[in-house]
């Protein structure tokens, strides 16, 4: 039971990562690899500040702005440098490795004995692992509600229109460069915030903790789209978190079979590949059933 609760809690905490990537991957139609650098960046900023005595909430907020700054760098490479988004993200991600190492001072920094956002009195009375579920739910609801509010404004609608059709948006007076910068700053800011929260939950920050994060985020998005269809944008954003929880439960089920946790990234990639192929398989099965039904009627 504790393992299930822990998986659900991790799903809530990592749901912010899926939400962040949904902004860049689905709404902006941009492949942004920066997330594998901004996730450990957020962790590094938050942990380094907490060790120096900064309030955990302020440290997490600083992590958000650090991630937003990294997103701004990527957007600059895309809009001003005319570098393809995929390559621009890889360049920023590569540079952030050295930045993260400089912030941490070493490859791994522990939070042992330090106060984190999980050290609040309200969490002490909760059963084991319920602190991540409780705080994760709050963060997920607040962040998702803020994103929905932004997207419902005139600026947000212009942002969505730019992602759907940049040429048409430009003809309507929308500035694509501004929208790209805003979207990548918001997306990477949320990724860094997720990194800060996850690091505090784990009790440490590691220079390599960003490896495979884009696969985790994509899995959350794809699973939510496969299982929950025909949703409006607001419902879709909440569904991404549900996809994150289901993904964590799937990983737990696979690990319970007896596979080693060393294969976690491989398992994640396989789960993502299966989820991405499901619509194609379902479409072929539906077509096959339709053909068989037509032949029988004939």
Helices and strands as residue ranges (DSSP letters): H 2-22, I 23-27, H 35-51, H 56-79, H 85-104, E 108-110, G 117-119, H 121-124, H 130-152, H 154-164, H 166-171, H 176-202, E 204-206, H 213-227, H 233-256, G 261-263, H 264-297
